[in-house]
């Protein structure tokens, strides 16, 4: 049947086939590129927590074709260092809440160490807020730009202080930022 077509029609048919191929290739490329992109600021991703470094840092395994693992730091909170008082308890608490579980991460920033910084959600509950509520982390006031959110986080911290939860059981807990400066 194609042998009976004139050369002009064969060229037109070939051109149409090329356009269809390019259109399909572009759609496939766009679809697949989503799976190869790293975490982007302002986006939300689902991932499985594979490791807990300390009370405010975890490693997350995003299910994509590369099966990429990324270090994530909790936004707006600062948990005690592992060598600090209540540091190991803080890490154990977050481990009990999210380790080997699927979470949603909303990326807010990339820190100076190249880690993604974000809010971690488990069943629509912010683990960042949960750590402050349970007295396992301080509010990182310098990084909260939204005044309403800042007041909310400080109120959670004040409530944990009054109830002497977690690190607030100590009469004079040391902020992790101060502890890091003293340790240098």
N, C-alpha and C positions, 0 to 999 in steps of 0.2 A: 504494500500500500504506500509506504514512504518512497519507494522507487518511482512511483508515478507522479510525485509532486515536483513542481519546478524548483530550481535552485533558490529562488527568492523565498518561496514558502518554507523550504528547509532551513534557510537562515533565520527566518522569523520564528519558526518552531524551536530551533536551537537557542535563540535569544530568550524566548519565553521559558524554556527549560532551565537556562542559567539563572534567570530572575527567581524562579521558584526555588531552585537549589540555594541561592544566596539568602532568600527570605527564611527558608527552613533552617539553614546553618546559623543565621543570626539569632533566631528564636532559641535554638538549642544552646548556643554560646551564652546568651543572656541568662537562660535558666541555670546552666552549670556554673557560671561565674559567681552566682549567689553563694554557692557552697564553698568556693575557694577564697572568698574575701575574709580578711581578718576582722576582728571586732572593730566597730566604728562608733565614735562618740555620738551620743544621742539616740542610738538604736538599742533595741531589746533582743536578746538571744536566749534560747533554751540550751542548757548544757548540764552535764553530769559532773558533780564534784568528785574529783579523784584523790585529792590530798589537801590537808590543812597544814599550813606552815606555822601560823600562830593565830591569835584571836581575831585578827583582821585581814588575813591574807590566805587565799586558797587557790588551788589549781583546778581549773575547770576544763572538761573535755567536751568540746562542741562536736556534735555529730554532723560531719560533712565528709566529703570525699577524701580529704586529707586527714581526717580524724585529729584535728589540731587541739593541742592543749595550751592553755593560756593561764598565766598567773593573774589573779584578780585581787584587788585591794578594796576593802569595804569603804564606801564613800561616807564622809561626814563623821566617822568615828575613829578613835585611836585606842586600841586595846593594849593592855600591858605587854611588855616584851616577855619572851619565854623565860628569861633569867630573872625577871622582876617578880615581886610578890603578886600573886593571883594570875600570873601569866599563863601557867600551865592549865589552871582551872578554866580560864577564858578560852583557851584553845580546845579543851575538852568539851566545853559547852557548845561551841559552834560545830564541833565535830559531831556531837550527838544530834544536832539539829539538821545538818545538811550533808554530811559525808556519805558518799555513794548514793546520793539522791539527785533527782532532777530539780533544777532551779531555773528561774528566769532572772536574767541579769540585765539591768538597764545601765548602759555605759554612760558615765557622766564626764570622764576625763581620762587622760593618760598621764601617769606620774613621771617624775624625773628618772626613774629606774626602768621605764618602758612598760610598767605594769598598767593594765587597764584598771580604772577606778570606777566602781559602780555600786548600785543598790541591788542587793541580792534578795529575791523573793522566793518564798516557798509557800505554795497554796495562797497566793496573794498577800501574804504577810511579810513585811519587811524584816529581814534578819538583822539589818543595821539597827533599826529601832529596837528590835527584840534584845540585842546585845546591851544597849543602853538601859532598857527597862530592867534587865536582870542584873545590872551592876557589873557587867563584864567588859565595859568599854566607856571611855570618856567621849563627850561630844567634841568634835573637831570644829570649834566655832569659827575659826578663821576661813574655813572653806565653804561655809553655808551662806550663800548669797541672798536667798529668799528669807526675809525677816519672819514671816509667818512660820515657815518650817524651822527656823532657828529657835523661835520661842517654844515651839512644840517639842523639839529635841531637848532643850534645856529643861522643860517641865518634866519630861520623862526622867532625865538625870537627877533632878531635884527630888522626885518621888522615890527613886531608888536610894538616894542618900538618906532620906528620912526613914525609910524602911530598913536601912543598913543591909542592903543586898550586895552580894558579891564583894567586889573590891572596897565597897563602902563600909564593910565590917571593920576595917582597919581605921584607927583613930586619925592617922595622917597618911593617906595614900599619896603616892608620887605619880604625877602625870608622866606618861611614857616619853613625851618630848623632853621633859626635864631630866628623866632617868637616862635617856640617850646622851644628853649633853654631859651629865656627870660621869658616865661610863667612858667617855673619850679620853 
